[in-house]
């Protein structure tokens, strides 16, 4: 079967990429053991744990989004750099979903009074310092009356069950979900939470498209465009909402915008925001507990045959939505000025960006500083934004550092954030007034347009010669395999 036919469900995707899947038959404990496997083999294969301690009815998927090449393969691309453009194309050209009557996610129905979240879901504990075991792994799907016409919302939210039928949900300021919650502040918002849906649905859920850049998106439609066919959705059983038909589980219920629930018992006892431990966050620091919005559960549905539970990423996960948003921002500032964006793993995916630009004329000088200011103040949690020229490889840290060391004037090329509301998950922004942005840094590592001649790079004419005159094809391939990524790239372009 083709990629398009297989990736309409997680099970199909796992079969399609079975060469990347390691099936674990031995028992795995969701408490600490699953996290240890995940961390020990970051940037490695997908793990499918078949036997979970205390959960004979479920399985667990680990590290699905933990490898760059896997995302490239899922999107049908040749390299990761094109992923941001693919996502932008999907957001701008969505394929509307298809409504179906029957769905795998509805094979088993569990009414509200029979739900025990901790007994049902193999919630994980990552580290010994965590404040408990938490949920936080389903894709919230909002559509219909709560959204603007022709739009839908898919997103992950940090979530902690505090009772059998209610939980806290952490909705970050500025997210599309917050816009919806504020719009219906005095009511309830019907929603489904979809565990292990189609991979492209999950990718759109993990991704964050800034509401300032994209105020209204048909995200389930974008997921359809990414997979190459309409996402099948089905009417929920107990609320006026839709679920992802091929999900492994769904939770039905309501977001209660006025309701507030502490994320942990310890935080509630302390009655203090951002003090009690929670779980590791994307910043690579231990997260802290807060008082979030309230979620009311009305039912759970699932597949009959050992549904798969998603291990919430606690390490690297690749989702190029931040770079896509910055790329789009650059296009709106000046079409063609931004040529590439990398939200590097070293910058914790959401903590910073490296932007490549091409200055085409004297009037382009200064646009890089406009862009740095916009990025630093628009995207909460960004601590570092770097702009480089188009001869610098933004995907190679060594080349970026070389640009920093040779092109930055410390007196004029550092741009400091002006302050304002920051991101609570960044420890450096939890001082003084809650969530104050204490100083993201922008660095202009570009050559002044008028000084280009002084910065001419030495370049070898590597493309002019046929190396098979001296070496066999096999030998050339073997020698290139010995090169590090940076040296291989410089060898291809000829830079000294």
N, C-alpha and C positions, 0 to 999 in steps of 0.2 A: 504493500500500500504506500501511497505517496505521503510526503510530509503533511500536506493539507488535510488528508483524510485521517491521519493518525493523531495530530495534535489538538483535536477537538475535545479531548479528555485527557486527564493525567494518566490514566491507564494506557491509553493508546500511545501517548508520548513516551512512556517508560518502555513499551514494547518496541517502538520505533528506534529509540536510542539505547537498546539493551546492552550494547557494547560498553556503555558508560555506567551501567547500574551494577552495584554489588549487593546481592541479596544476603541478608544476615539471618540465618536460621536459629542461632543460639539466642537465648533470652536476653533482652535489653531492658534495663530499668529506666523509665523516663526521668527519674531523679538522678542527676549527675552523670549516669553512664551514657545516655544519648548525647548529652552535651560534650562529654569527653571524646566520643567518636567524632562528632562534628568538628571539634576544634583540632584534634590530632591530625585530621586529614583535610583541613581547609585547602581549597583549590584542587581538590581531588574528585573522586567519583561521586555519583549519587548513591546513597545507601537506602535500601528498603528493608526495614526491620520487621520481620514476619511475626515475631513472638515478643510481646511486651509484658513485662512483669505487672500482674494485676489487671491486665486488659486483654483477655483472650479473644475479645470480639473485634479488636482493632489492630491496625498496622501503622507504621510511621515512616514518613519520607524525610530524609535528612540530606542537606547540602544541595538541594536541587538548583538553587540559584548561585552556588558558590564557585562557579568557574566561568570565566569570560567566554571561552570558546564554545561552551554549551549554549549560552544565550545567542551567540552568533548562529549556531546551527539551528536552534529553534526558530529563529527569525528568517532562516533561509538566506543568510548573507555570507560573504567571504571574509569580512573583518569587522572588528568591534567598532571601529571609527564610524561605520555607516549606520550603526544601530540608532544613534540619535536622529539621523535623517529619516530613517524608517519609521520611528515613533512619531515624528512631526508629520510625516505624510499620512499616517494612520489617523492622527487626531484631526487633521484637516479634511480627510476623506473617509469618514466612517462608513461601515456597512451595517445597516440597522439589524437588530436581533430578530430571531424567528421564534414566535410563540408556539409551544407544543402543549399537548394535553396531558401526556404521560411522560415521566422522566425517571431516570435511575436514582436521582437524589430523593425521590419520594417512595422508594420501595418499602421503607419501614417508617412508621409514624409514631412518635413518642409525645403524648400530651404533656402539658405543663406540669400537672400534678405528679407525673411519674419521672420527671427529669431530676437527676442528681449530677450536676456538671462534673464534679471531681471523680465520680465513679464511671461516668460515661466517656469523658475525654481524657486521654493520657497526657495531662498537662505536665510540662517539664519544669525542672529546676536546673539552672545552668551551673551555678557555682555555689560553694558552701556559704558565701556571704549574701546570697539572695534573700529577699524578705519572704519567700514562700514559693508556691507553684502558681503559675499564672497562665491565662489563656492567650489572648492577643494574637491569634493566628488565622483569623478568617477574613474574607473580603466582604466588606459592607457594600451592599448593592442597593442604591436608592434610585428610584425612577418614578414616573407618573406625576401625580399632582404636586409632589414636594419639589420637583425639579422644573426648570424652565422648559418650555415646549421643545421637544427634539433633543433633549440632553439627558444624561444619566451620570451617576457617580459611582465609582469603584474606589475603595480605599481600605487600607489597613489602619486599625486603631489599637493602641495598647489597651488591653482589657483585663479586668480582674473580677472574677465572680466572688461576691461577698455573701451570697445566699443562693438557694437553689433556683430562684427565678429572677434574680437581678444581679447586675454587675456595674462596675465603674467602667467608663470608656474615656480615654484621654484624647480629646480632640484639640489639635494644635490650632492656635489663632491663625486666621488667614486661610485655612483649608476650606475646600468647597463644602465639606460637611458642616463646618461651623456656620457658613453662610446660610445653609438650609436650616440648621438648628435655630439660628437667630430669627429666621423668617417665621418659624412656627414655635416661637418661644413659649407661648402659653398653651400649646397643645402637645400632641405626640406625633412622632414621625415614624410611619411603618417602614420596616427594613428587614432584609434577610442578610444573614452572615454566612458566607459560603466557604466551606473548608475544602481545600484541594479542588478547585474548579478547573476549567480549561487553563493550560499554562499561560496563554496570552491574557486571560482575564486576571489571573494572579499577578502577572507582570504589570498590568495597568493599575492593579490595586496597590502593589508595592511602590509604584512610581508616584511622584508628586509633581503635578503640573501647576505651577503657581497661578493662583486665581487672578493676579494682576495681569499676567501675560495671556492666560487663557481663562477668562471669567466663566465661560460656559462651554462644556465639552460633552459630547456623547461618548462616554468612556467605554461602555459596553460595545458600542459601535466601532470604536477604535480597536478594541480587542478583536472584533470580527475582522477588521481590515488586516491586523497583524497575522491572524491565522489563515486568512484567505477565504473565509466563508462566514455566514451569519452565526453568531453565538445563539444557541438554543436556550430559551428561558421558559419558565413554567410558573403559573400562578401559585402563590403561596397558599398554604392550607388555612392559616388562622389570621392573617393580616392582609391588608390591601397593598400587596407588593408582589414582586416577582423574584424568583430564585434562579440560579444558574443550573440548568437541567442536568448537566453532567458532573456537578459537584459530588464529592464523596459524602458530605454532610451539609445540612443547612440548619441554622438557628433562626427562628422567626421571632419577631418581637417589635418593640418600639424604642426609639431614642426619646427620652424625656428631657427636653432642653432645660426645664427649670430644676429638675432633680439633680442633686449632688451626692456623690458617694465617695468615701475615702477608698483609696486603692488597697490599703492593708489595715489590719486590725491595729498594728503598732502605730501607724500614722494617725489613725482615729484617736487612739489613747493619748498620743502626744499633742494632737490638735495643732500640728505644725506642717506647713507645706515644705516639701523638698528636703526632709531630714531623714526619715525612716528609709532603710534600704529597699530597693525593688529588684530589678534584674539588670543585666548588662544592656547598655544602650548603644546606638549607632556611633556615638562619640568615642567608644571604646573605654568608657568609664562606667562604674557601677551606677545605675539609675537610682533615682530617689522617688518616693511615693508622694502623690498629690491627691487632691480632691477633684474627681472628674465628673463628667455628666453621667446620668443614670441610663442604664439599659434595662428594659423589662422583657423577660422571656415569655413567649406564649406557647412554643412548641419546638421540638427538634425532629428533623427527618434525616434519613441516611440510606445509603445503599445496603442491601441485604448481605452481600458477601464481603465480610471483613473490611469495612471502609478504612481508607488511609487517612491518617492524621498528619498535618503539616508541622514539622519542627520549625518554630519561628527562628529565623536566622539570628545567630549570636556572634557571627564572624563576618566574613566578607560575603556580600551579595551584590550582584551586578545589575544595576538598573540605571540607564543613561538619561533619566528624565530631567535631572538638573542641568546637564550639559545641553539637552534639547531646548530647555527654556532659555538658557543663556544665549544659545545660538539664535533662537527666534528673536530675542531681545536685540541682539546685534543687527539682525536683518532689518528690524524696524528702525533702528538708529541710523543705519546706512547700509543698504543692500550690497552684499559682496565684501564688506569690510571684515567681518568675522569669517575665518576660513575653517576653523576647527575648535572644538572645546573638549577638554578632558577633565571629568570630575574623578580624579585619581583615587585609588584605594588608600594612598598615603594621606589623603585629605578626608578619609572616612566617608566618601561618597557624597555626603551632604554638607561637609564642613569647609569645602573650598573648591575652586576651579582654576584650571590653567587654560587661558584663552589665546588662540593663535589669530593674529590679524594681518592684513595686507594693506599697507599704506600705499595708495595708488597715486596720490597727488598731494601737494602742499596743504590743501584744505582738509585732508584727512588727519593731519597732525593735531593731536588733542582729543580726538574721538575716543582713543583708548582710555583716557582719563575720565571722560564722561561715562563710559561703560563700566569702569571700575567703581565709580561712585554709585551708579545704579545698582550694580550687583551687591555691593556691601550693604546697602540700606534696604534693599527689597527682600533678600532671601535671609530669613532668620536663621541663625546658627552658622553662617559662613564666617570663618575666622581668617581665611587667607584667599585672596584672588590675585592671580599673576597674569599679566598680558605679555606675550612674546611675539616676535616677528615671524613671518611665514617661512624663514629659513631655519627656524628652531623647531625641533620635533617635540610637541607638547606631550607625547606619549612616552618619552624617555626622560626619566628624572635627571640623568647625567647632563643631557643637553640643556634642560631648563636651568639647572644649577650653574652651568657654564655661562648662560645668558645673564643670570643674576650677578655672577662675579665679574663679568666684563662689560655689561651695558647699563648697570644701575648706578645712578648718582644719588647717594644717600641723602643729599641735601634737598633734592627736589622730586625724586621719583617714588617716594613713599606717601601713600594716601591713607589717612586714618578715617575710620568710620566716625560719623558725627554723633553717635550715641542714639539711644532710643530703646525700644522694646526688643529684646533678644530671644534666645531659645533656652528654655529651662534645662534641657539635657546637656548643654555646654556648661561645665563647671565654672568657666571664666565669666559667665554671664549670670551667675547667681550671687551677686554681691550687692550690698547697699539696697536700693530699691529692687524688688523682685523682678528678675528677668531683664535687668539692664544690660544693654550691649556695651561691654567694657573695652572695645577696641579691636574690631576686625581690621586687618591690614590689607591694603591694595598695593601692589608693586608694579610699576611700569618698567618692564625689562625690554622695551623696544628701543631701536635706534632712532634718534631724532631725524626726521625726513631730510633736513638740510645737511646732515652729517653722514649720509650713507657712504660716501667715498672713503671716509676714514675707517669704516668698519667692513671693508671688503673681505669676505672669507676666502682663505686659500682653498683651492679645489683641484683635485686630481681628475684627469679626464678618463675615469674608469669605464665609461660606457663605450669608448672608442675601440676597445680591444677584445679579441676573441681568446678567452683564456684556455680554450681547448687546444690551442697551439702548444701549451705547456703541460696541461693536466687533463686527465680523463674526466668525463661528466661525473662519474662516481667519486673521484677524488675531490672535485670542486664541491660536490654536495657534502662530503664528509668534512672538509675544511670549514665550510660555512656553518655546519652544525656545531663546530668547536667554538665559534665566535659567540661572545655575549651579544645580547640584543642591541646594545648601543653601537658596538663596533660593526655589527652586521649592517645596521642602517647606514652608518657613515661610509662603509665600504660600498654600499649601493649608490649613494648620492655623491661620493667622492670628497666630502668635507674633511679637512685636516683636524 
